[in-house]
Amino acid sequence: MPVLVEIILMMGGAFLCFEGAEKLHHRFANHDAHDEIPSVALGEDQEAKTIAGAVRTDFILSAEIMVIALKEVIDEGLVARAAILAVVAVVITVLVYGVVALIVKMDDIGLRLVETGRGTPARVGRGLVVGMPKLLAVLSAVGTAAMLWVGGHILLVGADELGWHAPYEFVHSLEDPVHDIGGVGGALAWFVNTLASAVLGVVVGFVLVAVVSRLPIGSEDRSAQTAH
């Protein structure tokens, strides 16, 4: 079972790499003015595709979180594992997706405040309406980078735990020259590890994008969903 859990975890890591690379590919290879139009303004069909893509991605990411949690408690008894996973599921749902829902709705909250016509609330509302698109753009960029980093790191660690030690040993060899630098050695070693994980995530992600783009599984629709 631990081996199976690790394999499932690596499959999720590969998906993260794929999602991150697909966003980069669309952003730099297929960017045009059409991409700036919100999917809701392109019709109900496009909005439905966008929502379906978001639901699928969130489902896979949620499953990945649960597998990570399972890996940490796999030596516990059945009842303990079930209880811990139930708590993790509730916490993830309430905190993570609660925050996401709040962020998505902030511009609506800002619009309501503007409609009050009052001084300070209206100014705060205008600030939310103007600022949220910029915040979402920043979060999108950070999220893409995080997917590539985390996905690559999961693949590195998973390969190491399954017996293929060479990739992670190579990364550790890159950390060694900076690890003992006084005061900042730990931070520099972490940065090198993170950068190596992200590079691996980009490489694996673009390989998967190239493969998926040649498969008859609706890759154009996925590209459209990613864009919006």
CORBEL-V439457 format. One record per residue. N is the residue number from 0. BURIAL is I if it has 9 or more other C-alpha atoms within 8 Angstrom, else O. Layout:
N | BURIAL
N | BURIAL
//
This chain:
0 | O
1 | O
2 | O
3 | O
4 | I
5 | I
6 | I
7 | I
8 | I
9 | I
10 | O
11 | I
12 | I
13 | I
14 | I
15 | I
16 | I
17 | I
18 | I
19 | I
20 | I
21 | I
22 | I
23 | I
24 | I
25 | I
26 | I
27 | O
28 | O
29 | O
30 | I
31 | O
32 | O
33 | O
34 | I
35 | O
36 | O
37 | O
38 | I
39 | O
40 | O
41 | I
42 | O
43 | O
44 | O
45 | I
46 | I
47 | O
48 | I
49 | I
50 | I
51 | O
52 | I
53 | I
54 | O
55 | O
56 | O
57 | O
58 | O
59 | I
60 | I
61 | O
62 | O
63 | I
64 | O
65 | I
66 | I
67 | I
68 | I
69 | I
70 | I
71 | O
72 | I
73 | I
74 | O
75 | O
76 | O
77 | O
78 | O
79 | O
80 | I
81 | O
82 | O
83 | I
84 | I
85 | O
86 | O
87 | I
88 | I
89 | O
90 | I
91 | I
92 | I
93 | I
94 | O
95 | I
96 | I
97 | I
98 | I
99 | O
100 | O
101 | O
102 | O
103 | O
104 | O
105 | I
106 | I
107 | O
108 | I
109 | I
110 | I
111 | I
112 | I
113 | I
114 | O
115 | O
116 | O
117 | O
118 | O
119 | O
120 | I
121 | I
122 | I
123 | I
124 | I
125 | I
126 | I
127 | I
128 | I
129 | O
130 | O
131 | I
132 | O
133 | O
134 | O
135 | O
136 | O
137 | O
138 | O
139 | O
140 | O
141 | O
142 | O
143 | I
144 | I
145 | O
146 | I
147 | I
148 | I
149 | I
150 | I
151 | I
152 | I
153 | I
154 | I
155 | I
156 | I
157 | I
158 | I
159 | I
160 | O
161 | O
162 | O
163 | O
164 | I
165 | O
166 | I
167 | I
168 | O
169 | O
170 | I
171 | I
172 | O
173 | O
174 | I
175 | I
176 | O
177 | I
178 | I
179 | O
180 | O
181 | O
182 | O
183 | O
184 | I
185 | I
186 | O
187 | I
188 | I
189 | I
190 | O
191 | I
192 | I
193 | I
194 | I
195 | I
196 | I
197 | I
198 | I
199 | I
200 | I
201 | I
202 | O
203 | I
204 | I
205 | I
206 | O
207 | I
208 | I
209 | O
210 | O
211 | I
212 | I
213 | O
214 | O
215 | O
216 | O
217 | O
218 | I
219 | O
220 | O
221 | I
222 | I
223 | I
224 | I
225 | I
226 | I
227 | O
//
